Amino acid sequence: MREKSECWLTLWGRAWLDWMKPIWFPAVIFFQELVVHIWAFGFQTDRAFLYIWLFSVSLGLFCSFFCSLWGPKGCRFWTALLTALLTLWFCVQTVYFTIFRTFVVLYSVGGAGQVLQFWRDILAGIRAAWLPLLLLLLPLIWLLIFGRRYTTKKGWNFRSAALLLLCSVGFFFAGSAAVDSSTQGVLSARYLYREDFIPQLAVGRFGVMTTLRLDARQLFLSSMPRSEVPEDTPVPTPAESLPPQGTPEPTPEPTPTPVVYEANVMELDFEAMAEAEKNKTLKAMHQYFAQVKPTMQNEYTGYFKGKNLILITAEGFSRFAVDEELTPTLYRLSHEGFVFENFYNPLWWVSTLDGEYAATTSLIPKPGVWSMARSADNSMYFTMGNQLRRAGYATRAYHDHTYSYYHRDQSHPNLGYDYKGVGNGLQITKQWPESDLEMMEVTGPEYIGSEPFHTYYMTVSGHLNYTFMGNTMSTKHRDEVAHLPYSEGPRAYLACQMELDLALENLLKQLEEAGALENTVICLSADHYPYGLDEKQLAELNGGPVDMRFDVYHSTLILWCGGMEEPVVIHKPCSSLDILPTLSNLFGLEYDSRLLMGRDILSDSPALVMFSDRSFITDLGRYDAQSDTFTPNEDTEVSPTYALEIMEEVNNKFQYSKLILEQDYYRKIGLDTDQ
């Protein structure tokens, strides 16, 4: 009886193992997908779980098929290796999301050596995500300990391997069909899968591994020579060329001397270009820009004409850093000059670099690449550096960290600047992070006094981690924030932002001593919100819960001039994309507003704030792409198609901004920075 029992158990065990081999990878991948999904988005019961399951099973069965081709020993080896690689990628995405609130793309893997400079931040991300990381490692740990014991010596036969491949293909087409059938909503699953690559939404809807496949697809296509770019780009009718439904008609007030403003456009005949163009992609671009409604000049056109400009992208700056007691200079500048009460700093995919790109070019970064670095060989005709250099300004740029980080040594000269950073001319104390105050003390004398000048700064003192152990700037001002009723993170954040405040105080002092203060404009915005603080820490600074979908991006834009006598308060929603066209109009420069993705905030153009996942805010409400819902403002009625119309406009801007980068479009239409 005992022998029969053991025999039965052996047969049952082998039968179980035969089933276990093909389902190992589908089970592991789906489990790891669930871990990342719940960690990043919470538990949601929607169709996303169906898509993730179908694609996980498809990929898992294909992995099983691949391992089955190598015999028993090869099967064990490849099973262990593929499980390890899958686990590594899921862990990388988990840590990256924990730090940056977005997901890593394949293009950024090539810059991993630079990212490793921030090893302290990586360790902090690992500590914060210890639970999902532990769960992700469980399958690999189990396989390494028990895998050999539960692996049969029997290999796969051809029929079994073929069946695995057939099932893999079947589940793939089932997943694709399920996605293709989902065409409802403002931003449908089919659009996200077939038409565009939006990393965060792709992970949320389809999972990490399907996003990797979509990323590889768009990276391969975008890496083709320009002459081989697919020429099937559609020519949509831009929604912005029509008044959006639901927008209340303004009541005209009669005036004895009406002022007629001209459009901010250049002599570019897009219709003629389209008619003569043979390339379908360029033809579509010409036709699109011919239909875009330009922004109009206004009472502030030329308001700052001839003045100096200091433009600053401040690392990790936010409205939380503005405090009358702790940061009096930031408080002063943000409450004088132009006061933008509804300014937003969207977080893009490559955090700081994409934040710079949006603010300095008024173009939407392309997901999956380093857009600023990719633009280094393009004509960046409309940047303030190039515009003001053509107007006779001395233009300089500085960054108080490694000069070549993110390839700024290539991109920033192309923006129109004589560029210095640590390692190519900027001599400051080596520490982490470096001092904004020291940078401005050293660089101010290089340009103040040689008017007109335009200077661009990318600061670093406000960089995470926000602790008193790993942040030199936070440690420097630790005693000054010791009295605050916050935990260490918020206090350390405010402490390092105090260095930026001192830098601005010193800069104003240098300008005043040189007699240039009243003739100088200072414009400062953040690269992104301080994502080094978690939701609870942000709530401490906010004095209550923070809406992580929209309000976390609500920030402060400083636009100040010493010659302004009283503040000008602007209620209109706006974002970092709007900085360049607003400055171009204020300085009375000739530019074409149709070729920029932002709008002059001071114009009469309707508001549009766009986020990386295609969420948006307008004068009439806000659309949340995560939940695919549009919420009108209180006491506001909109047409049933309003959100769809705005989404069409948003999608067009993302698409044509990407094509401007890929096609070097400004040069193609004759706008060369060498002119």
C-alpha positions in Angstrom: 0.0 0.0 0.0 2.8 2.4 0.9 4.5 1.7 -2.4 1.3 2.4 -4.3 0.8 5.6 -2.3 4.3 6.8 -3.1 3.8 5.9 -6.8 0.5 7.9 -6.9 2.1 10.9 -5.3 5.0 10.7 -7.7 2.6 10.5 -10.7 0.5 13.4 -9.3 3.7 15.4 -8.7 4.9 14.9 -12.2 1.5 15.7 -13.6 1.5 18.9 -11.6 5.0 19.8 -12.8 3.9 19.2 -16.4 1.2 21.8 -15.8 3.5 24.1 -13.9 6.2 24.4 -16.6 4.0 26.2 -19.1 2.2 28.4 -16.6 5.3 29.5 -14.7 6.0 32.6 -16.8 2.3 33.6 -17.3 1.8 33.4 -13.5 5.0 35.2 -12.6 4.5 38.0 -15.1 0.9 38.6 -14.2 1.8 38.6 -10.5 4.5 41.1 -11.0 2.3 43.3 -13.2 -0.3 43.3 -10.4 2.4 44.3 -7.8 3.5 47.3 -9.9 0.0 48.3 -10.9 -1.3 48.4 -7.3 1.8 50.2 -6.0 1.6 52.9 -8.7 -2.2 53.3 -9.2 -3.9 51.5 -6.4 -6.4 48.7 -6.8 -8.8 49.4 -9.6 -11.5 47.1 -11.0 -11.6 48.0 -14.6 -10.8 46.6 -18.0 -7.1 47.3 -17.5 -6.8 44.0 -15.5 -8.3 42.1 -18.5 -5.7 43.6 -20.9 -2.9 43.0 -18.5 -3.9 39.4 -17.9 -4.2 38.6 -21.6 -0.9 40.2 -22.6 0.8 38.6 -19.5 -0.4 35.2 -20.5 0.7 35.8 -24.1 4.2 36.9 -23.2 4.5 34.2 -20.5 3.6 31.4 -22.9 6.1 32.8 -25.4 8.8 32.7 -22.7 7.8 29.1 -22.0 8.0 28.3 -25.7 11.4 29.8 -25.9 12.7 27.9 -22.9 11.3 24.6 -24.3 13.6 24.8 -27.4 16.8 24.2 -25.4 16.4 20.8 -23.8 16.2 20.0 -20.0 19.4 21.8 -18.9 18.9 24.7 -21.3 15.3 25.0 -20.2 16.4 25.4 -16.6 19.0 27.9 -17.5 16.8 30.1 -19.6 13.9 29.9 -17.1 16.2 31.2 -14.4 17.7 33.9 -16.6 14.4 35.2 -18.1 12.8 35.2 -14.6 15.8 37.2 -13.3 15.6 39.7 -16.2 11.9 40.2 -15.9 12.3 40.7 -12.1 15.0 43.2 -12.7 12.9 45.3 -15.1 9.9 45.3 -12.8 12.1 46.3 -9.9 13.7 49.1 -11.9 10.3 50.5 -12.9 9.1 50.3 -9.3 12.1 52.2 -7.9 12.0 54.7 -10.8 8.3 55.4 -10.3 8.8 55.7 -6.5 11.4 58.5 -7.1 10.1 60.3 -10.2 6.4 59.4 -10.3 6.7 58.2 -13.8 8.2 55.2 -15.6 11.6 54.7 -17.2 11.8 54.4 -21.0 14.3 52.5 -23.1 16.0 55.6 -24.3 17.0 56.6 -20.8 18.7 53.2 -20.2 21.5 54.5 -22.4 22.1 57.3 -19.8 22.1 55.0 -16.8 25.8 55.9 -16.2 24.8 59.5 -15.6 21.8 58.6 -13.5 24.0 56.5 -11.2 25.5 59.8 -10.0 22.4 60.1 -7.9 23.0 56.8 -6.1 21.7 58.3 -2.8 18.3 59.0 -4.4 18.2 55.4 -5.8 18.9 54.0 -2.3 16.1 56.2 -0.9 13.8 54.9 -3.6 14.7 51.3 -2.7 14.0 51.9 0.9 10.6 53.6 0.2 9.6 50.7 -2.1 10.8 47.8 0.0 7.5 46.0 0.2 6.7 45.8 -3.6 10.4 45.0 -4.3 10.2 42.1 -1.8 7.0 40.8 -3.5 8.6 41.1 -6.9 11.6 39.1 -5.8 9.6 36.2 -4.4 9.2 34.2 -7.6 12.9 34.4 -8.4 13.9 33.5 -4.8 11.5 30.5 -5.0 12.9 29.4 -8.3 16.5 29.6 -7.1 15.8 27.6 -4.0 13.3 25.0 -5.2 13.5 25.2 -9.0 15.8 22.2 -9.6 13.8 20.1 -7.2 10.6 20.8 -9.0 12.0 20.6 -12.6 11.5 17.3 -14.4 14.2 15.8 -16.5 11.9 15.2 -19.3 12.2 17.6 -22.2 9.5 19.1 -24.3 8.3 17.5 -27.5 7.6 19.4 -30.7 3.8 19.2 -30.3 3.9 20.7 -26.9 6.2 23.5 -28.0 4.1 24.3 -31.0 1.0 24.4 -28.8 2.7 26.9 -26.5 3.5 29.2 -29.4 0.0 28.9 -30.8 -1.6 29.7 -27.4 0.8 32.7 -27.0 -0.3 34.1 -30.4 -3.9 33.4 -29.6 -3.8 35.3 -26.3 -1.9 38.2 -28.0 -4.6 38.6 -30.6 -7.3 38.2 -28.0 -5.6 41.1 -26.0 -5.3 43.2 -29.1 -8.9 42.6 -30.1 -10.1 43.5 -26.6 -8.2 46.7 -26.7 -9.4 47.5 -30.3 -12.9 47.1 -29.1 -12.5 49.8 -26.4 -13.2 53.0 -28.3 -15.2 54.8 -25.7 -14.2 57.7 -23.6 -12.2 60.9 -24.3 -8.9 59.0 -24.5 -9.7 55.4 -25.5 -7.6 52.3 -24.9 -7.4 51.7 -28.6 -5.9 55.2 -29.1 -3.3 54.6 -26.4 -2.4 51.2 -27.9 -2.4 52.0 -31.6 -1.9 55.7 -32.1 0.3 57.2 -29.5 2.8 56.3 -26.7 2.0 57.7 -23.3 4.2 55.8 -20.8 2.2 56.3 -17.6 -1.2 55.6 -19.2 0.3 52.6 -21.1 1.5 51.1 -17.9 -1.8 51.8 -16.2 -3.9 50.3 -19.0 -1.7 47.5 -20.4 1.0 46.8 -17.9 4.8 47.1 -17.7 5.8 44.6 -20.3 3.3 45.7 -23.0 4.5 49.2 -22.4 8.1 48.0 -23.0 6.9 46.6 -26.3 5.2 49.8 -27.3 8.2 51.8 -26.2 10.5 49.7 -28.4 8.1 50.1 -31.3 8.1 53.9 -31.1 11.8 54.1 -30.4 12.6 52.0 -33.5 10.4 54.2 -35.6 11.7 57.4 -34.3 15.3 56.3 -34.9 14.8 55.9 -38.6 16.5 58.5 -40.9 14.3 61.5 -41.5 13.7 60.5 -45.1 12.2 57.3 -44.0 9.8 58.7 -41.4 6.4 57.1 -42.2 4.4 59.5 -44.4 1.0 58.5 -43.3 0.4 61.3 -40.7 -3.2 62.4 -40.8 -4.2 66.0 -41.3 -6.7 66.8 -38.5 -8.6 70.0 -38.3 -7.2 71.6 -35.2 -9.9 72.2 -32.6 -8.2 75.4 -31.6 -9.1 76.9 -35.0 -12.7 76.8 -33.9 -14.3 78.4 -30.8 -14.7 75.5 -28.3 -18.3 74.6 -27.6 -19.5 75.7 -24.2 -17.3 78.8 -24.1 -19.5 81.7 -23.2 -19.6 84.4 -25.9 -18.0 87.6 -24.6 -20.3 90.7 -24.5 -18.7 93.4 -26.5 -18.4 96.8 -24.9 -18.6 99.7 -27.2 -15.5 102.0 -27.1 -14.9 105.2 -28.9 -11.4 104.2 -30.0 -11.2 100.4 -30.4 -7.7 99.0 -30.4 -7.0 96.4 -33.2 -4.2 94.1 -32.4 -2.3 92.1 -34.9 -1.5 88.4 -34.7 1.8 87.2 -33.5 2.8 85.5 -36.8 5.7 85.7 -39.3 5.6 85.8 -43.1 5.2 82.0 -43.5 2.9 80.9 -46.2 2.1 77.4 -45.0 -0.6 76.8 -47.6 1.9 77.5 -50.4 4.4 75.2 -48.7 1.9 72.5 -48.5 0.9 72.7 -52.1 4.6 72.5 -53.2 5.6 69.7 -50.7 6.0 66.1 -51.9 6.8 64.6 -48.5 3.5 63.6 -46.9 4.6 64.2 -43.3 5.9 67.7 -44.0 2.8 68.4 -46.2 0.6 67.4 -43.2 2.6 69.7 -40.9 2.3 72.7 -43.3 -1.5 72.1 -43.6 -1.9 71.8 -39.8 0.0 75.0 -38.9 -1.8 76.9 -41.7 -5.1 76.2 -39.7 -3.8 76.9 -36.2 -5.3 80.0 -34.7 -2.5 82.4 -33.6 -2.4 84.4 -30.4 -2.9 88.1 -30.8 -0.8 90.9 -29.6 -2.1 92.9 -26.7 -1.6 95.8 -24.4 1.5 94.2 -23.0 3.2 93.7 -26.4 6.7 95.2 -26.1 6.2 96.0 -22.4 9.8 94.8 -21.6 11.3 95.7 -25.0 15.1 96.3 -24.7 15.3 95.2 -21.1 17.7 92.6 -19.8 16.4 89.1 -19.0 17.4 86.6 -16.5 15.6 83.3 -17.0 15.8 80.6 -14.4 14.7 77.0 -14.2 14.8 76.2 -10.5 15.4 72.6 -9.4 12.4 71.3 -7.4 11.0 74.8 -6.8 7.3 75.0 -5.9 4.7 77.2 -4.3 5.6 75.5 -1.0 9.0 77.2 -1.2 7.6 80.7 -1.1 7.5 81.9 2.5 7.6 85.5 3.7 9.9 84.6 6.6 12.2 81.8 5.3 12.4 82.9 1.6 11.7 86.7 1.6 13.2 87.3 -1.8 11.1 84.6 -3.5 8.1 85.9 -1.6 8.8 89.5 -2.8 9.3 88.6 -6.4 6.3 86.3 -6.6 3.9 88.9 -5.1 5.2 91.8 -7.2 5.4 92.0 -10.9 3.0 89.7 -12.7 1.2 87.4 -10.3 0.0 84.2 -11.9 -2.5 82.6 -9.5 -3.2 79.5 -11.6 0.2 78.4 -12.9 1.1 74.7 -13.3 4.4 72.9 -13.7 3.5 69.6 -15.3 5.9 66.7 -14.6 7.2 65.3 -17.9 8.9 61.9 -18.5 12.6 63.0 -18.1 11.8 65.2 -15.1 14.3 68.0 -15.0 15.5 67.9 -18.6 12.0 67.7 -20.1 11.0 70.5 -17.7 13.7 72.6 -19.1 12.7 71.7 -22.6 9.1 72.7 -22.1 9.9 76.1 -20.5 12.7 77.1 -22.9 11.2 75.9 -26.2 7.4 75.9 -25.7 7.4 72.4 -27.2 6.0 69.3 -25.6 8.8 66.8 -24.9 8.6 63.6 -26.8 8.1 60.5 -24.6 10.8 57.9 -24.8 13.7 60.1 -25.7 15.7 63.0 -24.2 14.1 65.7 -26.2 16.5 68.5 -25.3 19.5 66.4 -26.2 17.8 65.3 -29.4 17.2 68.9 -30.3 21.0 69.7 -30.2 21.4 69.5 -34.0 18.0 71.2 -34.8 17.2 74.8 -35.5 15.8 76.1 -32.2 14.8 79.4 -33.7 12.3 80.6 -31.1 14.2 80.1 -27.8 14.9 83.3 -25.9 18.7 82.7 -26.3 18.4 82.6 -30.1 15.8 85.4 -30.3 17.7 87.8 -28.1 21.1 86.9 -29.6 19.7 88.0 -33.0 18.5 91.2 -31.3 22.1 92.0 -30.2 22.0 90.7 -26.6 24.9 88.9 -25.0 23.5 85.5 -24.1 25.0 83.2 -21.5 23.8 80.0 -19.7 25.0 78.4 -16.4 24.4 75.2 -14.5 25.9 74.5 -11.1 26.4 70.8 -11.7 28.3 68.6 -14.2 28.3 70.6 -17.5 27.7 67.5 -19.7 24.9 66.0 -17.6 22.0 65.2 -19.9 24.3 66.4 -22.8 23.7 70.0 -21.9 27.1 70.8 -23.4 25.5 70.0 -26.8 21.9 71.3 -26.4 22.4 74.6 -24.5 24.8 76.2 -27.0 22.2 75.3 -29.6 19.6 77.2 -27.5 21.6 80.3 -28.2 23.9 80.5 -25.2 27.6 80.6 -24.3 27.3 77.8 -21.8 29.3 77.0 -18.6 28.8 74.3 -16.0 30.9 72.5 -13.5 33.8 71.1 -15.5 33.9 73.6 -18.4 34.5 77.0 -16.8 32.3 77.3 -13.7 34.5 77.2 -10.7 32.5 76.5 -7.5 32.8 74.3 -4.5 32.5 70.6 -5.2 29.6 69.3 -3.0 26.2 67.8 -3.4 24.1 69.6 -4.3 26.1 72.6 -5.3 25.3 76.1 -4.2 23.0 78.3 -6.3 24.3 81.3 -4.2 27.9 80.5 -5.1 27.0 80.1 -8.8 25.4 83.6 -9.0 28.1 85.2 -6.9 30.7 83.9 -9.4 28.8 84.5 -12.6 27.0 87.8 -12.0 30.1 89.9 -12.7 30.5 88.2 -16.1 27.5 89.8 -17.6 26.1 92.5 -15.2 27.2 95.8 -16.6 27.3 94.7 -20.3 23.8 95.5 -21.4 21.7 94.3 -23.0 22.1 90.8 -21.6 20.1 87.7 -21.4 21.2 85.0 -18.9 19.8 81.5 -18.3 20.3 79.5 -15.1 19.5 75.9 -14.4 19.9 75.6 -10.6 20.6 72.5 -8.5 20.5 73.4 -4.8 16.8 72.3 -4.5 17.5 68.8 -5.7 16.3 65.8 -3.7 17.0 63.9 -1.4 15.3 66.0 1.2 17.2 65.0 4.3 19.8 66.6 6.6 22.3 63.7 6.0 22.5 63.6 2.2 21.8 67.2 1.1 24.5 69.8 1.8 22.2 72.7 1.2 19.6 71.3 3.6 22.3 70.8 6.2 23.6 74.3 5.7 20.2 75.8 6.7 19.1 73.2 9.1 19.1 75.5 12.2 16.9 78.0 10.4 14.1 75.5 9.9 14.4 73.7 13.2 11.4 75.5 14.7 9.0 74.4 12.0 6.3 71.9 13.0 7.2 69.5 10.1 8.9 66.2 9.7 12.5 66.0 8.4 11.5 65.9 4.7 9.5 69.1 4.5 12.0 71.0 6.7 15.0 69.8 4.6 13.1 70.8 1.4 12.5 74.3 2.7 16.1 74.5 3.9 17.6 73.8 0.5 15.2 76.2 -1.2 16.6 78.9 1.1 19.9 78.7 -0.9 18.0 79.6 -4.0 16.4 82.5 -2.1 19.9 83.8 -1.0 21.1 83.4 -4.6 18.3 85.7 -5.8 19.0 88.1 -3.0 22.6 88.3 -4.1 21.7 88.7 -7.7 19.3 91.6 -7.0 22.1 93.2 -5.0 24.6 92.9 -7.8 22.0 94.4 -10.3 21.2 97.3 -7.9 24.9 98.1 -7.4 25.4 98.2 -11.1 22.3 100.4 -11.7 20.7 97.7 -13.8 17.9 96.5 -11.4 15.0 98.6 -12.9 16.0 97.5 -16.4 16.2 93.8 -15.7 13.4 91.2 -15.9 13.6 88.0 -13.8 11.5 85.0 -14.8 11.7 81.9 -12.7 9.8 78.6 -12.9 10.4 75.1 -11.7 11.5 72.1 -13.7 8.9 70.0 -11.7 7.2 69.7 -8.3 9.3 68.3 -5.4 8.6 64.6 -6.0 11.2 63.8 -3.5 8.5 64.4 -0.9 5.8 61.8 -0.5 2.1 62.6 -0.3 2.0 62.9 3.5 5.0 65.3 3.5 3.5 67.4 0.8 0.3 67.5 2.9 2.3 68.9 5.8 3.5 71.8 3.7 0.1 72.3 2.2 -1.6 72.4 5.5 -4.0 69.6 4.4 -4.4 66.9 1.8 -2.9 67.4 -1.7 -4.7 66.4 -4.8 -2.0 64.3 -6.5 -3.7 64.5 -9.9 -3.7 68.2 -10.4 -3.1 70.5 -7.4 0.4 68.9 -6.8 1.5 70.6 -10.0 0.0 74.0 -9.0 3.1 76.1 -8.6 4.5 79.7 -8.8 5.8 81.5 -11.9 7.9 84.6 -11.1 7.9 87.3 -13.7 9.2 90.5 -12.2 10.9 93.7 -13.3 12.4 96.3 -11.0 10.7 99.0 -13.1 7.1 97.7 -12.4 5.2 100.0 -10.0 2.4 97.6 -9.1 1.6 94.0 -9.5 -0.6 92.6 -12.3 -2.7 89.7 -11.2 -3.6 87.0 -13.7 -6.2 84.4 -12.9 -6.0 82.5 -16.2 -4.8 78.8 -16.0 -1.3 78.6 -17.6 1.8 76.4 -17.6 5.5 76.3 -18.3 4.7 75.8 -22.0 3.3 79.3 -22.0 6.5 81.0 -20.7 8.3 81.4 -24.0 5.4 82.9 -26.0 4.6 85.2 -23.1 8.2 86.5 -22.9 8.4 86.8 -26.7 5.4 89.1 -26.7 6.5 91.1 -23.7 9.9 91.7 -25.3 8.2 92.7 -28.6 10.0 90.0 -30.6 8.9 88.7 -33.9 7.8 85.1 -33.5 5.1 82.8 -34.9 2.7 81.7 -32.2 1.3 79.0 -34.4 4.6 77.1 -34.2 4.7 76.9 -30.4 2.6 74.6 -28.2 2.0 77.1 -25.4 0.2 80.5 -25.6 0.9 84.0 -24.5 -0.7 84.1 -21.1 -1.5 87.8 -21.4 -3.4 87.3 -24.7 -7.1 86.6 -25.2 -6.5 83.0 -26.2 -8.4 80.5 -24.2 -6.4 78.7 -21.5 -5.1 75.2 -22.0 -2.8 73.4 -19.5 -1.7 70.0 -20.7 -0.1 67.2 -18.7 2.1 64.3 -19.8 -0.8 61.8 -19.6 -3.0 64.0 -21.7 -5.0 65.3 -18.7 -5.8 69.0 -19.2 -7.2 72.1 -17.6 -9.1 74.8 -19.4 -11.2 77.9 -18.4 -14.2 75.6 -18.2 -13.0 72.5 -16.3 -10.4 69.8 -16.1 -10.0 66.3 -17.6 -8.4 63.4 -15.7 -6.9 60.9 -18.1 -6.4 58.3 -15.4 -10.2 58.1 -14.8 -11.2 59.4 -18.3 -13.5 61.9 -16.8 -14.1 65.6 -17.5 -15.3 67.8 -14.6 -16.7 71.2 -15.5 -16.0 74.1 -13.2 -18.8 75.0 -10.7 -21.7 76.7 -12.3 -20.3 76.0 -15.8 -22.1 74.1 -18.5 -20.3 72.6 -21.5 -21.5 70.7 -24.5 -21.3 66.9 -24.5 -18.5 67.0 -27.1 -16.4 69.7 -25.4 -13.9 67.4 -23.8 -13.5 65.4 -27.0 -12.8 68.6 -28.9 -10.2 69.8 -26.5 -8.6 66.3 -26.5 -8.3 66.5 -30.3 -6.5 69.7 -29.9 -4.3 68.3 -27.1 -3.5 65.2 -29.2 -2.6 67.4 -32.2 -0.2 69.5 -30.1 1.6 66.4 -28.8 1.8 64.9 -32.3 3.0 68.0 -34.1 5.4 69.0 -31.3 7.0 65.5 -31.7 7.2 66.0 -35.5 8.9 69.4 -35.1 11.6 67.6 -33.2 11.9 64.6 -35.5 11.8 66.6 -38.7 13.9 69.6 -37.6 10.8 71.5 -38.9 11.9 75.1 -38.2 14.9 74.6 -40.4 12.8 72.9 -43.1 10.6 76.1 -43.3 13.6 78.4 -43.5 14.0 79.4 -39.8 17.6 78.7 -39.2 19.4 79.7 -36.0 22.4 80.8 -38.1 20.3 83.6 -39.7 
